[in-house]
Amino acid sequence: MFETEEKKQRALLVSVDTGEDDAQASMEELYELTRSADAEPVASMIQKRPAPDGATCVGSGMLKEIAQFCKSHGIDLLIFDCELSPTQIRNIEEDAGVRVVDRTILILDIFAARARSREGKLQVELAQLQYLLPRLTGKGTELSRLGGGIGTRGPGESKLETDRRHIHRRIESLKAQLTEVEKQRELTKRQRRKSGIQMVALVGYTNAGKSTLMNRLTEAGVLAEDKLFATLDPTVRTLKLPSGAKVLLTDTVGLVRRLPHHLVQAFHSTLEQAVEADVILNICDASSPEAGLHLEVTRELLQELGCREQPVLSVLNKCDRVPDLQGLPVIGSKTLRISALTGEGIDDLLAAVEEALPEKMRRITVLLPFSEGGLAAAVRREGTVLEEAYTEDGLRMTATVDTRLLVRLEAFIVS
C-alpha cells in the first residue's frame, strides 16, 4: 500500500486526544508504525476533544487546517491514530483531497507485507477480510477479488451482495486452512512433549529486541531491524544452556498498544506458543520511557492467554543505551538486565533460564477412576504410556509425564 519505486509517500499523522489514553505516547508509536510501512511521517497534529466527531473524527476547523497543510506540504496520505468508520474516511478524503487510512489499516498493511510463512499469510488475509466485511457500503466499494470470477454473481444480485458473499466464502476457506495448520502444529507439540524437549518463549512489545536476542543466543539469522513488526512469523531454534542441556527457543509476534481486535484473534494461535512454553522471557526495551508499562501489559496478556503456571522472567534489553540502571523498573521477583547487541548480561540470562526450567519428565503409576476418561486421554496424548491395564477399581497406567500434567494427576498417583 505504501511502497513506491520512486519515493516514499509523505504522511501527516492525526490524533484525537479524549484523555482516555496517553495521546503523545500513542502518536510516537504511530510514527514508528508509519516508518515500518515505508512511508515518511512529515508531521503530526493532535486535537483535544471530549469525543471524536461522528462525521470527520476531528472538528471542522482542524479539518480545514489539515487540508491546508496537505496542500502546502505535498502530503500524499493522512494516517489517523484511531479506527475510522467508512463515512468518516470518505468525508475526510473529500475535504482534505488526499487518501486516508486509520491505525488498523496501517497495521494490517505492515502485517501483509511482512508475513512470510503460509500460516502468517493466511492469518493476515483473514484479519483483513474480517475488518473489511462490516465496512462494505453501497457507495461503490471495490473489492480486489481473491478467487471466483465468472459465475460468482447470481441473478439479480447487487455488486455489494456479491462482494459480501465472496468474502464470507473466502473467510470460511481461510479458517479451514488455518485449522489444518493448527492440527499439524498440535501433532508437532505432542511429539515434543513425548520427547521431553523443553521450550523457552520470547514475548514482548514489538521492537524490544527479541530477534536480536534470538540471533545472539542461537545464531538464527532472524531479520532484526529497528522497525515495528520486523518479525511476524515465529522462529524456533535450539538453544544450548550452560549445563549442556538443549531447549527450544521460539520468537513470537510483537505487541503494540491497542493492537486491533481482528489481529489479536487472527494471531491468537501464534501467541499461544507462549502458553506451551516451559519458561517465558518477557522482553522489553529498557531505553523506552514506558518500559515498566510494556512489561506489565505483556504480563497481563500472558495471563489472558492462560500462562499462569509457567515461570516468567522479566528481561530489560538494550541496557547499553541506558547510562543509569537505577531507575529501571522491576517486575516480579526477578528482573534481568541485558544487551542483546553487546552480549552484556547474557550469561546471567542463560543461568536464570536453566534455574527456572521445571523438572523435565517424571515416571509415575496412577489409578484413574473410569469417570476420568479425559485425564487418561491427556496422559496418552501428552505423555508416554509404558503400561496400562483395566482393573476393578479403574485404569492403572504407568507413564512418563511432564510436570504440568503431573499436577493434574497428583490425586491418583499410587507410585
Buried (B, 14 or more C-beta within 10 A) or exposed (E): BBEEEEEBBBBBBBBBBBEEBBBEBBBBBBBBBBBBBBBBBBEBBBBEBEEBBEBBBBBEEBBEBBBEBBEEEEBBBBBBBBBBBEBBBBBBEEBBEBBBBBBBBBBBBBBBBBBEBEBBBBBBBBBBBBBBBEEBEEEEBEBEEEEEEEEBBEEEEEBBBBBBBBBEBBBEBBEEBBEEBBEEBEEEBBEBBBEEBBBBBBBBBBBBBBBBBBBBBBEBEBBBEEBBBBBBBBBBBEBEBEEEEEBBBBBBBBBBBBBBEBBBEBBEBBBBBBBBBBBBBBBBBBBBEBBBBBBBBBBEBBEEBEBEEBBBBBBBBBBBEBEEEEEBBEBEEBBBBBBBBEEBBBEEBBBBBBEBBBEBBBEBBBBBEEEBEEBBEBBEBBBBBEEBEEEEEBBBBBBBBBBBBBEBBEEBEEE
